[in-house]
Amino acid sequence: MSVQQYLLQVLETATAFDWFWRLLVLVCFVIWSCAFLFTGFDATADSFLHGVNLVFHKAGHVIFSFAGRFMAILGGTLGQSLMLASLIWGGLVLYTFYQTSRFHRSAP
């Protein structure tokens, strides 16, 4: 079983092994999120997520610079927001496609 199949499968009955590892990953993400929430900006600037976000921010300045100086200045925040919105939209589209195709495969 590939990693993609393992992460995307919907089990009718989950084993204790499945619950343990999924709970462990959830707890790790909660702890990591709390570390971001309760520390200052200087501490979170060293995170690799800041680097990814910085790339989207700077790319927004470049992409929107063709629309004039005002849009170039606002382009950083707009680039970050549009990238986040497009990733959420793409994830929802993929999830919806996966859910509908799963039901179509089970039809006789």
Secondary structure as UniProt FT lines:
FT   HELIX           3..8
FT   HELIX           16..37
FT   HELIX           41..44
FT   TURN            45..46
FT   HELIX           48..64
FT   HELIX           65..67
FT   HELIX           69..105
//
